[in-house]
Structure formats: C-alpha cells, structure tokens
Amino acid sequence: MTRLLAITLLGVALAGCVAVMSPAQRAALQKQQVALQRQREAKRRAEQVVLECREKRLAGELSGYVASVRCSNDRIREAWAASGYPHMDLVDLQLAYRLAVARRVDAGSLSEQHGQRRVAELTARINAEVRERTATASRANSERPRSYEELLQRLGVWSAATDPPEPDTIRCFQGRELITCD
C-alpha cells in the first residue's frame, strides 16, 4: 500500500511539472515537436524517392547510378527544404557526395557495396555534426567551424588542394553557392 501511495504521489508530482510550464515554454515545445514531425516526414519522403529511383534503375528505366542519383537528389533537397530543416548545407554536402560516389560506381572504380558504405559513413559523420550543432546551439561560445573547408575537413571529405589524395578519396569543395565532390 505504501508503495502504491509513493507511485501515485510521484505521478502527481511529475504531472505537475508539465502544468508548471509557461505559455512561452509550451509554445516552444510545440514548435519543436512540429519541426521534428516535419523532419521525420522529410526523411520518409527522401527514402521513398531514393527507392523509387533505385527501382527505375533496376527496371532499366535509368541508365546507371548517376542517373538514379540525379533522379532523386533534387526531390530529396526539396523535401528537406520544405520541412524547414536548418542544416541545408549538410543536405547539399550529402547530395553532392552521393553523386560523386555514383560516378565512381558507374565508372567501375568503386563497387556498389563500397559506395553504399562510404555514403553511410558520411551520413554518420553528418548526424554527429547535427547533434553537435544542436548541443552547442544554446551555448554562448560554441565551437563552430570558422570556414566551410574546416567543416568538410572535420567530416573527413576535404583536404587542401596540395595534399595528395588517397586513390579512393572523395574530396568536396564549395564554390560560390554550389558544393562539388569528386
């Protein structure tokens, strides 16, 4: 009986924490929940588009991996942009990297499995960068990259033009408004 009473009191206390939120805190929480829902929908849509284009490639409607990536990249970007995703620079990097990998797979210098692994590795590094950005967003003196090149270097897809690249290295560069990977 004492245990039941303790659990009931704990439940009431925790419920009171939610009721103590100010209207501004509730609005911020609701806004955050809406943003997360929109991002989940963007991810679902992006995955759906990738599968559609992959199926077209496998059915012979698209000539190769590059055609498949081109089929999906613009629609993936549109889905993320429409969701209000705050890290579009990382989406652009991912899309450019996918295209560079597809070129190498079509050329035969990279297997499909190795290409998928490379994209998955970059995705993991990008997800870590998003977590870092989110964690440091509220701190006053967060350590953010001073330049886009520094970000690319942290993600492992950039090295100075004077550095000799490894044979299967994919390097990315930012032009005026365009990210290119080769």
TAZIUR-V232828 format. One record per backbone hydrogen bond with DSSP energy under -1.0 kcal/mol. CO is the residue of the C=O (numbers start at 1). NH is the residue of the N-H. Records with the same first field share a line. If there is no record, write none. Layout:
CO: NH  NH
This chain:
1: 5
2: 6
3: 7
4: 8
5: 9
6: 10
7: 11
8: 12
9: 13
10: 14
11: 15
12: 16
13: 17
14: 18
15: 19
16: 20
18: 21
22: 26
23: 27
24: 28
25: 29
26: 30
27: 31
28: 32
29: 33
30: 34
31: 35
32: 36
33: 37
34: 38
35: 39
36: 40
37: 41
38: 42
39: 43
40: 44
41: 45
42: 46
43: 47
44: 48
45: 49
46: 50
47: 51
48: 52
49: 53
50: 54
51: 55
52: 56
53: 57
54: 58
55: 59
56: 61  62
57: 60
64: 68
65: 69
66: 70
67: 71
68: 72
69: 73
72: 76
73: 77
74: 78
75: 79
76: 80
77: 81
78: 82
79: 83
80: 85
81: 84
87: 90  91
88: 92
89: 93
90: 94
91: 95
92: 96
93: 97
94: 98
95: 99
96: 100
97: 101
98: 102
99: 103
100: 104
101: 105
102: 106
103: 107
104: 109  110
111: 115
112: 116
113: 117
114: 118
115: 119
116: 120
117: 121
118: 122
119: 123
120: 124
121: 125
122: 126
123: 127
124: 128
125: 129
126: 130
127: 131
128: 132
129: 133
130: 134
131: 135
132: 136
133: 137
142: 144
147: 151
148: 152
149: 153
150: 154
151: 155
152: 157
153: 156
157: 172
160: 163
166: 169
171: 182
173: 180
178: 175
180: 173
